């Protein structure tokens, strides 16, 4: 891993979100962050 690359951890708590979780994850994944790697967790 490049020492200049940073990671942003995104934690999304979900409860009864069966209808919206796919759309939410798609939107979060589409966001471009220059020089920042995204790590997405949902529980």
C-alpha distance matrix in Angstrom:
0.0 3.8 6.2 8.5 7.2 9.4 10.4 14.1 15.8 19.1 21.8 24.9 27.9 30.3 33.9 36.3 34.0 34.6 35.9 33.1 29.8 29.0 29.7 27.8 24.6 25.1 25.5 22.4 20.3 22.0 21.1 18.8 16.7 15.4 11.9 11.8 10.5 13.6 14.2 17.9 20.2 23.9 26.6
3.8 0.0 3.8 5.4 5.3 8.5 10.8 14.5 16.9 20.1 23.2 26.3 29.5 32.0 35.7 38.1 35.7 36.5 37.5 34.4 31.3 30.5 30.9 28.8 25.9 26.1 26.1 23.0 21.1 22.2 20.8 18.1 15.6 13.7 10.0 10.9 10.9 14.4 15.8 19.6 22.2 25.9 28.8
6.2 3.8 0.0 3.8 5.5 7.7 10.6 14.2 16.7 20.1 23.0 26.4 29.4 32.3 35.9 38.6 36.4 37.5 38.6 35.5 32.4 32.0 32.3 29.9 27.2 27.8 27.4 24.1 22.7 23.9 22.1 19.5 16.5 14.6 10.8 11.4 12.1 15.4 16.6 20.4 22.8 26.4 29.1
8.5 5.4 3.8 0.0 3.8 6.4 10.0 13.0 16.1 19.2 22.5 25.6 28.9 31.7 35.4 38.0 35.6 36.8 37.6 34.3 31.5 31.0 30.8 28.4 26.0 26.3 25.5 22.4 21.1 21.9 19.7 16.9 13.7 11.4 7.8 9.1 10.9 14.3 16.3 19.9 22.7 26.2 29.2
7.2 5.3 5.5 3.8 0.0 3.8 6.8 10.0 13.1 16.1 19.4 22.4 25.8 28.4 32.1 34.6 32.1 33.2 34.0 30.7 27.8 27.3 27.2 24.9 22.3 22.7 22.1 18.9 17.5 18.5 16.6 14.0 11.0 9.4 5.6 6.0 7.1 10.6 12.7 16.4 19.3 22.8 25.9
9.4 8.5 7.7 6.4 3.8 0.0 3.8 6.7 9.8 12.9 16.2 19.3 22.6 25.4 29.1 31.7 29.4 30.8 31.7 28.4 25.6 25.5 25.4 22.7 20.4 21.2 20.4 17.0 16.2 17.6 15.3 13.4 10.2 9.7 6.7 4.9 6.1 8.7 10.5 13.9 16.6 20.1 23.0
10.4 10.8 10.6 10.0 6.8 3.8 0.0 3.8 6.3 9.5 12.7 15.8 19.1 21.8 25.5 28.2 25.9 27.3 28.4 25.2 22.2 22.2 22.4 19.7 17.2 18.5 18.0 14.3 13.7 15.7 13.8 12.8 10.1 10.9 8.7 5.4 4.6 5.7 6.8 10.3 12.8 16.3 19.2
14.1 14.5 14.2 13.0 10.0 6.7 3.8 0.0 3.8 6.3 9.7 12.7 16.0 18.8 22.5 25.2 22.9 24.7 25.6 22.3 19.5 20.0 19.9 16.9 14.8 16.5 15.5 11.8 12.0 14.2 12.0 11.8 9.4 11.4 10.2 6.5 6.1 5.0 6.1 8.4 10.9 14.0 17.0
15.8 16.9 16.7 16.1 13.1 9.8 6.3 3.8 0.0 3.8 6.4 9.8 12.8 15.8 19.4 22.3 20.3 22.1 23.5 20.4 17.3 18.2 18.8 15.5 13.5 15.9 15.4 11.6 12.1 15.1 13.5 14.2 12.4 14.8 13.8 10.0 8.6 6.1 4.7 6.1 7.6 10.7 13.4
19.1 20.1 20.1 19.2 16.1 12.9 9.5 6.3 3.8 0.0 3.8 6.4 9.8 12.6 16.3 19.0 16.8 18.8 20.0 16.8 14.0 15.2 15.5 12.1 10.5 13.2 12.6 8.9 10.4 13.3 12.0 13.7 12.7 15.8 15.7 11.9 10.5 7.1 6.0 4.8 6.2 8.3 11.3
21.8 23.2 23.0 22.5 19.4 16.2 12.7 9.7 6.4 3.8 0.0 3.8 6.4 9.5 13.1 16.1 14.6 16.7 18.5 15.7 12.7 14.7 15.6 12.1 10.9 14.3 14.1 10.9 12.7 15.9 15.0 17.1 16.4 19.6 19.4 15.6 14.0 10.5 8.4 6.1 4.9 5.7 7.9
24.9 26.3 26.4 25.6 22.4 19.3 15.8 12.7 9.8 6.4 3.8 0.0 3.8 6.2 9.9 12.7 10.9 13.3 14.9 12.2 9.5 12.1 12.8 9.4 9.1 12.7 12.5 10.1 12.5 15.5 15.1 17.9 17.8 21.3 21.7 18.1 16.4 12.7 10.9 7.7 6.2 4.7 6.7
27.9 29.5 29.4 28.9 25.8 22.6 19.1 16.0 12.8 9.8 6.4 3.8 0.0 3.8 6.9 10.3 9.6 12.4 14.5 12.5 10.2 13.5 14.6 11.6 11.8 15.5 15.5 13.6 16.0 19.0 18.7 21.6 21.6 25.1 25.4 21.7 20.0 16.3 14.2 10.9 8.5 5.8 5.4
30.3 32.0 32.3 31.7 28.4 25.4 21.8 18.8 15.8 12.6 9.5 6.2 3.8 0.0 3.8 6.6 6.0 8.8 11.1 9.7 7.8 11.4 12.8 10.4 11.2 14.8 15.2 14.1 16.4 19.2 19.6 22.9 23.4 27.0 27.6 24.0 22.2 18.4 16.3 12.7 10.3 6.8 6.0
33.9 35.7 35.9 35.4 32.1 29.1 25.5 22.5 19.4 16.3 13.1 9.9 6.9 3.8 0.0 3.8 5.4 8.2 10.7 10.5 9.6 13.3 14.8 13.0 14.2 17.6 18.1 17.5 19.8 22.5 23.0 26.4 27.1 30.7 31.4 27.8 25.9 22.1 20.0 16.3 13.8 10.1 8.3
36.3 38.1 38.6 38.0 34.6 31.7 28.2 25.2 22.3 19.0 16.1 12.7 10.3 6.6 3.8 0.0 3.8 5.8 8.1 9.1 9.2 12.5 14.0 13.2 14.9 17.7 18.5 18.6 20.8 23.1 24.1 27.7 28.8 32.5 33.5 30.0 28.1 24.3 22.3 18.5 16.3 12.6 11.1
34.0 35.7 36.4 35.6 32.1 29.4 25.9 22.9 20.3 16.8 14.6 10.9 9.6 6.0 5.4 3.8 0.0 3.8 5.4 5.4 5.6 9.0 10.2 9.6 11.4 14.0 14.8 15.2 17.4 19.5 20.7 24.3 25.7 29.4 30.6 27.2 25.3 21.6 20.0 16.2 14.6 11.1 10.8
34.6 36.5 37.5 36.8 33.2 30.8 27.3 24.7 22.1 18.8 16.7 13.3 12.4 8.8 8.2 5.8 3.8 0.0 3.8 5.7 5.8 7.9 10.0 10.6 11.8 13.8 15.5 16.4 17.8 19.9 21.7 25.2 27.0 30.6 31.7 28.5 26.3 22.6 20.9 17.2 15.6 12.3 12.2
35.9 37.5 38.6 37.6 34.0 31.7 28.4 25.6 23.5 20.0 18.5 14.9 14.5 11.1 10.7 8.1 5.4 3.8 0.0 3.8 6.2 7.5 8.3 9.8 11.8 13.0 14.3 16.0 17.6 18.9 20.9 24.5 26.6 30.3 31.9 28.9 27.0 23.4 22.3 18.6 17.7 14.7 15.2
33.1 34.4 35.5 34.3 30.7 28.4 25.2 22.3 20.4 16.8 15.7 12.2 12.5 9.7 10.5 9.1 5.4 5.7 3.8 0.0 3.8 5.6 5.4 6.1 8.7 10.1 10.8 12.4 14.4 15.7 17.3 21.0 23.0 26.7 28.4 25.5 23.8 20.2 19.4 15.8 15.4 12.7 14.0
29.8 31.3 32.4 31.5 27.8 25.6 22.2 19.5 17.3 14.0 12.7 9.5 10.2 7.8 9.6 9.2 5.6 5.8 6.2 3.8 0.0 3.8 5.5 5.0 6.1 8.5 9.9 10.5 12.1 14.2 15.9 19.4 21.2 24.8 26.0 22.9 20.9 17.2 16.1 12.4 11.8 9.2 10.8
29.0 30.5 32.0 31.0 27.3 25.5 22.2 20.0 18.2 15.2 14.7 12.1 13.5 11.4 13.3 12.5 9.0 7.9 7.5 5.6 3.8 0.0 3.8 5.4 5.3 6.2 8.7 10.1 10.6 12.4 14.8 18.1 20.4 23.8 25.2 22.4 20.2 16.9 16.1 12.8 13.0 11.2 13.3
29.7 30.9 32.3 30.8 27.2 25.4 22.4 19.9 18.8 15.5 15.6 12.8 14.6 12.8 14.8 14.0 10.2 10.0 8.3 5.4 5.5 3.8 0.0 3.8 5.5 5.1 6.2 8.7 10.0 10.7 13.0 16.5 19.0 22.6 24.5 21.9 20.2 17.0 17.0 13.9 14.8 13.2 15.7
27.8 28.8 29.9 28.4 24.9 22.7 19.7 16.9 15.5 12.1 12.1 9.4 11.6 10.4 13.0 13.2 9.6 10.6 9.8 6.1 5.0 5.4 3.8 0.0 3.8 5.5 5.2 6.3 8.7 10.1 11.3 15.0 16.9 20.6 22.4 19.5 18.0 14.6 14.5 11.3 12.1 10.7 13.4
24.6 25.9 27.2 26.0 22.3 20.4 17.2 14.8 13.5 10.5 10.9 9.1 11.8 11.2 14.2 14.9 11.4 11.8 11.8 8.7 6.1 5.3 5.5 3.8 0.0 3.8 5.4 5.1 6.1 8.6 10.3 13.6 15.4 18.9 20.2 17.3 15.3 11.8 11.5 8.4 9.7 9.1 12.3
25.1 26.1 27.8 26.3 22.7 21.2 18.5 16.5 15.9 13.2 14.3 12.7 15.5 14.8 17.6 17.7 14.0 13.8 13.0 10.1 8.5 6.2 5.1 5.5 3.8 0.0 3.8 5.6 5.2 6.2 9.0 12.2 14.8 18.1 19.9 17.5 15.7 12.8 13.4 11.0 13.0 12.8 16.1
25.5 26.1 27.4 25.5 22.1 20.4 18.0 15.5 15.4 12.6 14.1 12.5 15.5 15.2 18.1 18.5 14.8 15.5 14.3 10.8 9.9 8.7 6.2 5.2 5.4 3.8 0.0 3.8 5.5 5.2 6.8 10.4 13.0 16.5 18.7 16.5 15.4 12.6 13.8 11.7 14.0 13.9 17.2
22.4 23.0 24.1 22.4 18.9 17.0 14.3 11.8 11.6 8.9 10.9 10.1 13.6 14.1 17.5 18.6 15.2 16.4 16.0 12.4 10.5 10.1 8.7 6.3 5.1 5.6 3.8 0.0 3.8 5.5 5.6 9.0 10.7 14.4 16.1 13.4 12.2 9.1 10.3 8.4 11.1 11.7 15.2
20.3 21.1 22.7 21.1 17.5 16.2 13.7 12.0 12.1 10.4 12.7 12.5 16.0 16.4 19.8 20.8 17.4 17.8 17.6 14.4 12.1 10.6 10.0 8.7 6.1 5.2 5.5 3.8 0.0 3.8 5.6 8.0 10.1 13.3 14.8 12.4 10.6 8.0 9.4 8.3 11.5 12.8 16.5
22.0 22.2 23.9 21.9 18.5 17.6 15.7 14.2 15.1 13.3 15.9 15.5 19.0 19.2 22.5 23.1 19.5 19.9 18.9 15.7 14.2 12.4 10.7 10.1 8.6 6.2 5.2 5.5 3.8 0.0 3.8 6.2 9.5 12.5 14.8 13.2 12.2 10.5 12.7 12.0 15.2 16.3 20.0
21.1 20.8 22.1 19.7 16.6 15.3 13.8 12.0 13.5 12.0 15.0 15.1 18.7 19.6 23.0 24.1 20.7 21.7 20.9 17.3 15.9 14.8 13.0 11.3 10.3 9.0 6.8 5.6 5.6 3.8 0.0 3.8 6.4 9.8 12.4 10.8 10.8 9.4 12.2 12.0 15.4 16.8 20.5
18.8 18.1 19.5 16.9 14.0 13.4 12.8 11.8 14.2 13.7 17.1 17.9 21.6 22.9 26.4 27.7 24.3 25.2 24.5 21.0 19.4 18.1 16.5 15.0 13.6 12.2 10.4 9.0 8.0 6.2 3.8 0.0 3.8 6.4 9.3 8.6 9.3 9.3 12.8 13.6 17.3 19.3 23.0
16.7 15.6 16.5 13.7 11.0 10.2 10.1 9.4 12.4 12.7 16.4 17.8 21.6 23.4 27.1 28.8 25.7 27.0 26.6 23.0 21.2 20.4 19.0 16.9 15.4 14.8 13.0 10.7 10.1 9.5 6.4 3.8 0.0 3.8 6.3 5.4 7.4 8.2 11.9 13.5 17.1 19.5 23.1
15.4 13.7 14.6 11.4 9.4 9.7 10.9 11.4 14.8 15.8 19.6 21.3 25.1 27.0 30.7 32.5 29.4 30.6 30.3 26.7 24.8 23.8 22.6 20.6 18.9 18.1 16.5 14.4 13.3 12.5 9.8 6.4 3.8 0.0 3.8 5.5 8.3 10.5 14.2 16.4 20.1 22.8 26.4
11.9 10.0 10.8 7.8 5.6 6.7 8.7 10.2 13.8 15.7 19.4 21.7 25.4 27.6 31.4 33.5 30.6 31.7 31.9 28.4 26.0 25.2 24.5 22.4 20.2 19.9 18.7 16.1 14.8 14.8 12.4 9.3 6.3 3.8 0.0 3.8 6.7 9.9 13.3 16.2 19.6 22.8 26.2
11.8 10.9 11.4 9.1 6.0 4.9 5.4 6.5 10.0 11.9 15.6 18.1 21.7 24.0 27.8 30.0 27.2 28.5 28.9 25.5 22.9 22.4 21.9 19.5 17.3 17.5 16.5 13.4 12.4 13.2 10.8 8.6 5.4 5.5 3.8 0.0 3.8 6.4 9.7 12.6 16.0 19.1 22.5
10.5 10.9 12.1 10.9 7.1 6.1 4.6 6.1 8.6 10.5 14.0 16.4 20.0 22.2 25.9 28.1 25.3 26.3 27.0 23.8 20.9 20.2 20.2 18.0 15.3 15.7 15.4 12.2 10.6 12.2 10.8 9.3 7.4 8.3 6.7 3.8 0.0 3.8 6.7 9.9 13.3 16.6 20.0
13.6 14.4 15.4 14.3 10.6 8.7 5.7 5.0 6.1 7.1 10.5 12.7 16.3 18.4 22.1 24.3 21.6 22.6 23.4 20.2 17.2 16.9 17.0 14.6 11.8 12.8 12.6 9.1 8.0 10.5 9.4 9.3 8.2 10.5 9.9 6.4 3.8 0.0 3.8 6.3 9.8 13.0 16.5
14.2 15.8 16.6 16.3 12.7 10.5 6.8 6.1 4.7 6.0 8.4 10.9 14.2 16.3 20.0 22.3 20.0 20.9 22.3 19.4 16.1 16.1 17.0 14.5 11.5 13.4 13.8 10.3 9.4 12.7 12.2 12.8 11.9 14.2 13.3 9.7 6.7 3.8 0.0 3.8 6.7 10.2 13.5
17.9 19.6 20.4 19.9 16.4 13.9 10.3 8.4 6.1 4.8 6.1 7.7 10.9 12.7 16.3 18.5 16.2 17.2 18.6 15.8 12.4 12.8 13.9 11.3 8.4 11.0 11.7 8.4 8.3 12.0 12.0 13.6 13.5 16.4 16.2 12.6 9.9 6.3 3.8 0.0 3.8 6.8 10.3
20.2 22.2 22.8 22.7 19.3 16.6 12.8 10.9 7.6 6.2 4.9 6.2 8.5 10.3 13.8 16.3 14.6 15.6 17.7 15.4 11.8 13.0 14.8 12.1 9.7 13.0 14.0 11.1 11.5 15.2 15.4 17.3 17.1 20.1 19.6 16.0 13.3 9.8 6.7 3.8 0.0 3.7 6.8
23.9 25.9 26.4 26.2 22.8 20.1 16.3 14.0 10.7 8.3 5.7 4.7 5.8 6.8 10.1 12.6 11.1 12.3 14.7 12.7 9.2 11.2 13.2 10.7 9.1 12.8 13.9 11.7 12.8 16.3 16.8 19.3 19.5 22.8 22.8 19.1 16.6 13.0 10.2 6.8 3.7 0.0 3.8
26.6 28.8 29.1 29.2 25.9 23.0 19.2 17.0 13.4 11.3 7.9 6.7 5.4 6.0 8.3 11.1 10.8 12.2 15.2 14.0 10.8 13.3 15.7 13.4 12.3 16.1 17.2 15.2 16.5 20.0 20.5 23.0 23.1 26.4 26.2 22.5 20.0 16.5 13.5 10.3 6.8 3.8 0.0
